[in-house]
């Protein structure tokens, strides 16, 4: 099986269009979306003034976790917390890669799964747990860099403005990942962010840096 994995669109329709066009050429069996779809500063659906009843019903229907294929578990942050990083840890010194013990604690009992799909950090990366599943974060489709104050001030930055996604397949007998980075009209997206009064987001969209 060949899966395309996307996450963290954040209302950036030009980036999403470019990624979907790329996926259309990849010969995948399924596309899995890991969330953070609507909020952002390009073409957002983020406030009660912009959310329609149909948006609200659709958002309420989204599950915390999903098994889109046998042995595959998909979620946004961790299986129990959409706002927790899985492959990174934030300390008073900033963000660093999580240790194996930290990752194991956050995923809990994932026996029976061979592939875990996560997002939220906006940084592409993977980790194969010894004797366990492959974990894949596809990076962000629509927001390549950001800063946050919780639980400590930190920044995440891909260093590249392109829209990102991942391909995973099990043709070799185990899940393997390859990465995709797609050019799109990032200047157009940045101009929208500037119109929302967010020059910081515009800079991130143009450069992939904070």
N, C-alpha and C positions, 0 to 999 in steps of 0.2 A: 504494500500500500504506500502511496505517495501523498503526503499532506503538505499543503501550504499553511503557514502559521503567521497570523498578523496580530498586532496588539497596539494599543495606545494611539489611535487615530486622532483623538482630541479635536474633532470637528474640522480637520484639514482635508477638505474634499479634493483639492488638486493632487495632494500626495496619495490619497486613497485611489483615485482614478488611475494614477500611474502604476501603483502596485497591482491593482486588479488587472491592468493590461499586461503586466509582466507575468502574473500568475496564469493568465489565459494562454501563454506560450509554454508553460512549464509542464503540461500534461499531468496535472494532479487529479487525484480521486476525490479530494475534499479540501475545502478551505475552513480553517478553524480560527475564529476571532476571539481573542482573550479579554476584550473589554476596554474600558475608558474610551468610549466612542464619541461622545457628544460634546463634552466640555473643552473649551479652548478659546482661541482668539483669532481664528480664521473664519470659519463659518459655524459658530457654536450654536448648540441648543442647550443652554446652561442655566437659565433663570426661569422662574415661573411665568414670566411674560412671554417667553419664547417656546415653552413646552406646551404642546397640544395634549388633549386627553389621549389621543392615540399614542403619542410619545410616552406618556406616563404609564399607560397599560402595558406597552411593550417593555419598558424598563422594569416594571414590577414582575414581569414574567421571566426575567433572566435568572438562571440558576447560579448559585455560588460556585459549584463545580459541575463538570460535564464529562461524560465518557463518550467521545465521538466515535471511537472505534475500540475493538477489543484490546485490552491492555493499556489503553491510553487514558490519562486523566488530565483535564484542562481546567485551569483556574486563572485568576488575575494576579493576585499577590502570592498567597499561600493557600492551601486547601481550606483553611479556617478563617482567613483574614485578608480581605481585599487590599488593605492598606499596609501590609507587612512585606518588606523585601524578602525574597528567598535566597538569591545568590549574592547579596550584599548585606553588610551590617553597618549601621551608622553609630558612631561613637562621638564623643566630644571632639575628637581629632578629625572628623569627617567620615566619608564613606570608604569602606574597604571591602575586598572580597570576603564572603562568609567562609568560615571553616566547615569542614565536613560534619563535625558534631553539631554546629549551628543549623546546617541544612537538614540533617537528619531529624533534629528536634522539631523543626518547622513543618516538615512534610508529614510527620507522624507515621502511622502504619500504612505503607504503600505496597505491601506484599501483594502480588498478583498484577502489578502494573509494571510495564517495561518502558513506558515513556510518560514523562510529566511535562506539561506545557504551562509556562508562566510568563507574565509580563510585568508591568508596573514600574520597573526601574528605568525603562527606556533605553537600556543598554543590552545589545546582543551578547549572548554568551551561553555556554553549555557546561554541564558537569555530569559525568557518569559516576553514580554512587557505586563504590566497590560492592559487587554482588547484588546490585540493585538497578534501578531504572536510569535511563538517560534523562537529564533535565535540560530543557531548551527554553531560552528566552529569545524571541525573535528581534528584540529591539523595538523601536517606535516607528510606526508609519508616519506620524504627523508632527512630532515635537521632539527634536533630537537633543535638546539640552534644557535643563531647568534647575532652579534652586528651591530648597525647602528648609523650613525651620524646625521640623519635627522628625525624630525626637531631639535632634541637635541640628544646628545650621549645617547644611551640606549642599553640594552640587553634584549633579549627574550630567555628563556631557559625552556624546558620541564622537565629537570632533569632526563631524562630517554632516552636511545638511541633507544628504539624500534620504529618501524614504526607505525603510528597511523592512524585510520580512525574512522568514526562514523556510526552507524545504526540508522535510524529514521523510525518509523512506526506509523500509526494512528489506530491500532487495538482497542485502548481504547476509541476511539471517538475523541481524540485529538492527535496531534503529540507528541511523546515521544522519547527521545534519549538514546542510550546506547553507550558505548565507547569500542573500541578495540585497543590493543597495541600488536604488533606482533614482535617476535624475527626474526632477519635475519642476514646475514653475514656482520655485521657492520664493522668488522676488514678489510674485503675486500674493502668495500667502503672507509674506512679511508685511506687505502694504496693508492687508486686512488687519493684521495685528496692530499696526501703527494707528489705523483708524479707530481701533478700540482703546487707544491710549496706552498701549503696551510696547514701547520701543525695546524693552528687554527681550520680550518674546520675539519681536521682529529680528533682533540680532541673532537669537538662537536659531531661528528658522533659516537665516541666510548663511550662517557659519557653522552650525552645530556646536557652538561654544557659548558659554555664558558671558 
